[in-house]
Amino acid sequence: MNPRERQLSVYACEDAALAGAGRVFRDLREVRAYLDDLIGSDWWADRWAHVEAIPVARTRSKHVSGYAVEGSSEIRVASLREPVVLHEVAHVVTAGSGHGPAFVDALLALVRERLGFHAYGALLAELRQRDVVGEGDADDSHQPEDSDPG
């Protein structure tokens, strides 16, 4: 799969798995507070301590929901949906990786932490179904075991 096909597949997986998931922020102030909380967490420090801030601004683009500004940690969003913000944060923590494996791993970790296990499972299933990740590609070792076998 070439990079453009992979990008489109990731978008399709997110659309299918995360439609209706997460919050819709009222304004950029809420997005900034959300990011401050995320970056200030121990969970974040264990993974991406080198990223101490993510500035966020609004884009007026009618063609994209958001994007990470190349060469900086800034993100710009048109959509104030939580999954869009997390997608752009995944770009920040994996700068230069496009929509490759490092990006997908970061996105899955962010979705698991912020949107919960069901959203994570739905996204992982879509990514596997569309051959974006294989059966052993996502690191599930930090995930809790399902205590209900039935």
C-alpha positions as CSV (number, residue, x, y, z in Angstrom):
1,M,0.0,0.0,0.0
2,N,1.5,3.4,-1.0
3,P,1.5,6.3,1.5
4,R,-1.6,8.0,0.0
5,E,-3.6,4.7,0.0
6,R,-2.5,4.2,3.6
7,Q,-3.6,7.8,4.6
8,L,-7.0,7.2,3.0
9,S,-7.3,3.9,4.7
10,V,-6.5,5.4,8.1
11,Y,-9.1,8.1,7.5
12,A,-11.7,5.5,6.5
13,C,-10.9,3.4,9.6
14,E,-11.4,6.5,11.9
15,D,-14.6,7.4,10.2
16,A,-16.0,3.9,10.6
17,A,-14.8,3.3,14.1
18,L,-14.9,6.7,15.8
19,A,-18.0,8.3,14.3
20,G,-19.9,9.8,17.2
21,A,-17.1,8.9,19.7
22,G,-15.7,11.4,22.1
23,R,-16.4,15.0,22.9
24,V,-17.2,17.9,20.7
25,F,-15.4,20.9,22.1
26,R,-17.3,24.2,22.3
27,D,-14.2,26.3,21.4
28,L,-10.5,26.4,21.2
29,R,-10.2,27.2,24.9
30,E,-11.7,23.8,25.7
31,V,-9.3,22.1,23.2
32,R,-6.4,23.9,24.9
33,A,-7.5,22.9,28.4
34,Y,-8.0,19.3,27.1
35,L,-4.4,19.2,25.7
36,D,-3.0,20.7,28.8
37,D,-4.6,18.0,30.9
38,L,-3.4,15.3,28.5
39,I,0.2,16.6,28.4
40,G,0.2,17.1,32.1
41,S,-0.7,13.5,32.8
42,D,1.7,10.8,34.1
43,W,0.4,8.6,31.2
44,W,1.8,11.2,28.7
45,A,5.1,11.7,30.6
46,D,5.7,7.9,30.3
47,R,5.4,8.1,26.5
48,W,6.2,11.5,25.1
49,A,7.8,13.6,27.9
50,H,9.8,15.5,25.2
51,V,6.5,17.1,24.0
52,E,5.8,19.7,26.7
53,A,3.1,21.7,24.9
54,I,1.0,21.6,21.8
55,P,-0.2,25.0,20.6
56,V,-3.6,24.8,18.8
57,A,-5.2,27.2,16.4
58,R,-8.2,27.2,14.1
59,T,-7.9,26.5,10.4
60,R,-10.5,27.8,8.0
61,S,-9.8,25.1,5.5
62,K,-12.9,23.5,4.0
63,H,-10.8,20.5,2.8
64,V,-9.3,19.1,6.0
65,S,-10.6,18.6,9.6
66,G,-7.2,19.5,10.9
67,Y,-3.4,19.2,10.4
68,A,-0.2,19.3,12.3
69,V,2.1,22.1,11.3
70,E,5.3,20.6,9.8
71,G,8.4,21.3,11.9
72,S,6.5,22.4,15.0
73,S,4.3,20.9,17.7
74,E,1.4,23.1,16.6
75,I,-1.9,21.7,15.4
76,R,-4.7,23.5,13.5
77,V,-8.2,22.2,13.6
78,A,-11.4,23.0,11.7
79,S,-13.3,20.3,13.5
80,L,-13.6,20.5,17.3
81,R,-14.2,16.7,17.6
82,E,-12.0,14.8,20.1
83,P,-11.0,12.1,17.5
84,V,-9.7,14.8,15.2
85,V,-7.7,16.4,17.9
86,L,-6.2,13.1,18.9
87,H,-5.4,12.3,15.3
88,E,-3.4,15.6,15.0
89,V,-1.7,15.0,18.4
90,A,-0.5,11.6,17.0
91,H,1.1,13.5,14.2
92,V,2.9,15.7,16.7
93,V,4.3,12.8,18.7
94,T,5.4,11.0,15.5
95,A,6.7,13.9,13.5
96,G,7.7,12.9,10.0
97,S,6.1,9.5,10.0
98,G,3.1,10.4,8.0
99,H,0.3,7.8,8.6
100,G,2.9,5.0,9.0
101,P,3.2,2.4,11.7
102,A,4.5,4.8,14.4
103,F,1.6,7.2,13.8
104,V,-0.9,4.4,14.0
105,D,0.6,3.1,17.2
106,A,0.4,6.6,18.7
107,L,-3.1,7.1,17.5
108,L,-4.2,3.7,19.0
109,A,-2.6,4.6,22.3
110,L,-4.3,8.0,22.4
111,V,-7.7,6.6,21.5
112,R,-7.3,3.9,24.2
113,E,-6.3,6.4,26.8
114,R,-8.9,9.1,26.0
115,L,-11.8,7.5,24.2
116,G,-11.7,4.2,26.0
117,F,-11.3,0.5,25.3
118,H,-14.4,0.1,23.1
119,A,-13.3,2.9,20.8
120,Y,-9.7,1.5,20.8
121,G,-11.1,-2.0,19.9
122,A,-13.3,-0.7,17.1
123,L,-10.5,1.3,15.6
124,L,-8.0,-1.6,15.9
125,A,-10.5,-3.9,14.2
126,E,-11.0,-1.5,11.3
127,L,-7.3,-1.1,10.9
128,R,-6.9,-4.8,10.8
129,Q,-9.8,-5.3,8.4
130,R,-8.3,-2.8,6.0
131,D,-4.8,-4.3,6.3
132,V,-3.3,-1.1,7.9
133,V,-2.0,-3.2,10.8
134,G,-1.6,-7.0,11.0
135,E,-2.7,-9.3,13.8
136,G,0.4,-8.7,16.0
137,D,1.3,-5.1,15.0
138,A,-0.5,-3.2,17.7
139,D,1.0,-3.4,21.2
140,D,-1.7,-4.9,23.4
141,S,0.6,-5.8,26.2
142,H,-0.5,-2.8,28.3
143,Q,-4.1,-3.5,27.8
144,P,-6.2,-5.1,30.6
145,E,-7.4,-8.7,30.1
146,D,-11.1,-9.1,29.7
147,S,-12.2,-10.6,33.0
148,D,-15.6,-11.8,31.5
149,P,-14.9,-14.8,29.4
150,G,-18.5,-15.1,28.2
